[in-house]
Amino acid sequence: MIRQGYLIVFMKILKKIILSFFIIIFVLIFMTETDLNSSMVKADTTLKTGISLVDNVPKGLFGTWRVVAVLEKTDSPQVFRNKSSDLWNLSRNNNVMNLCNPFTGASADLSVEFVEGNVIKFTKEGISDDKKLTDTVEIKLNGNKFTGKNYLTLKTISKIDNKVLNVQSAVYVLVGEKISGMSVLDK
């Protein structure tokens, strides 16, 4: 009976690993459809994090998430994809919250702007060459799922005088499902 219990748990974990593998392959195949996967997104960015706010982030947020983003509106449809699927690994080291995306290799410390119960808002920025990408994410955590929005702003900056030459923006609707982390393994 105990072995059967272990087998069931093993099969659940194996199923999640196989599903993650297929998502990774899917994203890698379709990554080249937009310029958003250029080196600007891969930039390693460090932001200061509000200590008291990170302490208030629900522990259930930390872990690996499968995140689907669907474009809600944009002023630049040629730049932003209609739909994307990613893996987010959200972690905390002392008073710093970090988001790592194994698909792009991007890793950024997050600036936590707001935490109220299960609603969390954070921002990350990436700078590469003459581009600055700002992501502001607001999500509502509901157990092993979250819903929310991602507000993207892409600024093109002059190399001569650092003036903003162009601003492009998009809003995505987000749906996240936890695929690893203690709350998933506890079930």
N, C-alpha and C positions, 0 to 999 in steps of 0.2 A: 504494500500500500504506500509506503514511504517512497519507494523507487518510482512508483507511478506519479506521485506528486512532483518529484524532482524532474521527471520526464516532461510533465506538463509545463513546468516553469521553463525548462530548457527549450522546449518547442516555441513558447511565446517569445523568448529572447531571440532565438534563431529566426523566427518570422520577422521580427523588427530589424534584425541585421540584414536579412535578405532584402526587405523593403527599402532600407536605407541605401543598400548597394545599387538597386535599380534607380533610385532617385538621383544618386550621384552620377550614374552613367547618363541618365536623361539630361541633367543639367550640363554636363560636360559636352554632350553632343550639341546642345542648343546655345551654348555660351557665346558663340561667335556671332550671334544675330544682331548685336548692338555694340556701340562704342562704350557702353557702361562697363564692360569687362576689360577695359584698358588698364594700364598701370595706375591710373588715378584711383581706381577702386581698391587696388592692392596696396595702396600707401598705408604704412603703419602710422597710426595717429594716436597721440596720447592727449587726453583731456583731463583737467582736474575734476574730481568728483566730490560732491557735497557729502561729507562724512555722515552727518545725521540722516540724510536721505537714504544713503546706501544701507544704513542699519535698519531702515523701515521697509526695504524691499522684501516681499514675501519669499521665504526660502524655496517655495515651490517653483519659483521662476528659474532657478538655477538648474542647468542640465542641458541636454541636446534636444532641439526642437526642429521639426519639419515645418517650414513656413511657406505658405503659398501667398503670393501678392498678385492682386488683380488691379489693373489700372482703372482708377475712377475718373480722373480728369488730368489733362496736361495741356500746356501751351506748345509742346514740342513732341508730337507723336513720332517724329523721325529719330528721336534720341532715346525715348523711354519705351521699353517693352510693354506689350499688353498684359502679359502674365509671366510670372517667374516662380520658380520653386527653389528654395535654398535650405541649407542646414545652418542653424544658429547654435553655437555652443555658448551659453551664458554662464559665466563663472564669477566668483568673487575671491579676491585675495586681500585679506584685511579690509581696508576701506576703499578698495578699488573694484568696480564692476567692469567686466570685460566681455566683449562679444567677439567671437572668432568664427569665421566662415571657412570651413575646410575646402569649399569649392574654389574660392578665389585666392585663398591664402591670406585674406585680409584679417587683421586683428586690430581692435580699437578699444581703448578704455572709454567708458561711457560717462557722460555728464548727466547724472540723475537730476531731473528738474522738478519732479512732482511724484509723490507717493501718497495715495489715500486709499487705505484698505487694499483692494486687489487691482486698483488702477495705477499704472506706472507710466511715467513719461520720461524718456531719455533722448539725448542727442549725441551724435558722433559726427566728426568731420574728417575728410580726407583731402589732402592737397597734393597735386602732382602737376609739375610744369606750370601751365597757366590756367589750371582748372581747380576749383574748390567745390567739393560735394558735401552738402550738409544734409544729414538724415535726422529727422525728428520723428520719433516713434512714440505713439501713445496706445497702450494695450490694456485690456481688462482680462485678468487672469481668472480662469474658472476651472480649478482642478488641474487636469493634464491637458487643457486646451486654453487658447486665448484668442481674442478677436481684437481688432484695432485698426489704426491707420498709420501710414508712413508718409510723411511730408518731405519730399526731396527738393532741394534747390541746388542747381548747378550753375556756378558763376565762372565766366571766362574773364581772366584778369590780364591787363596789359603788362607785358614784360618791361616796358619802358618806364611807365609811371605808376604802376600798380592800381590803376583805375579799373573799375568793373566795366567791361565791354559789352557783356551779354549776360542775361539771367534767364535760365530755363527752369521750369518747375513741373512737378507731378505730385499727384496724391494717389496712393495705393491703399486698397482695403486688404488687411492682413488676416489670415487665419493660421494659427499655429497649433501643432499637436506634439506633445512631448513624446520623444522616442527613447530617451534614456535619462536616468536620474533616479534618485531614491524613491520618489513618489510612484514612479512607474514600476520599479522593482518590488515595492512593498505590496502590490496587489496580488 
